Amino acid sequence: MHLPIGGKFMNKQYTIIAIMGKAGSGKDTLCHALLEEPEFLNAKPIISCTTRPIRDNETDGVDYHFLTNEEFTD
């Protein structure tokens, strides 16, 4: 899989790809699939912060950094 970025293929050392969409649109599924592709062998996901409660199937520091409102505003 090759993703054109600005007319060039991803071959730079530091490329950031942002996957955005509505809740339930498949962002996590897409990210997990991309990270299994050979071109993304050394890719690291960026873990977002959230103040919402953790869900049963989530792990703090893996899926999100779960913060209190106070921690988030500091």
ABEGO torsion letter per residue (X at the ends): XBBBBGGBBBABABBBBBBBEBBGAGAAAAAAAAAABAAAAABBBBBBBBABBBBAABBBGAABBBBBAAAAAX
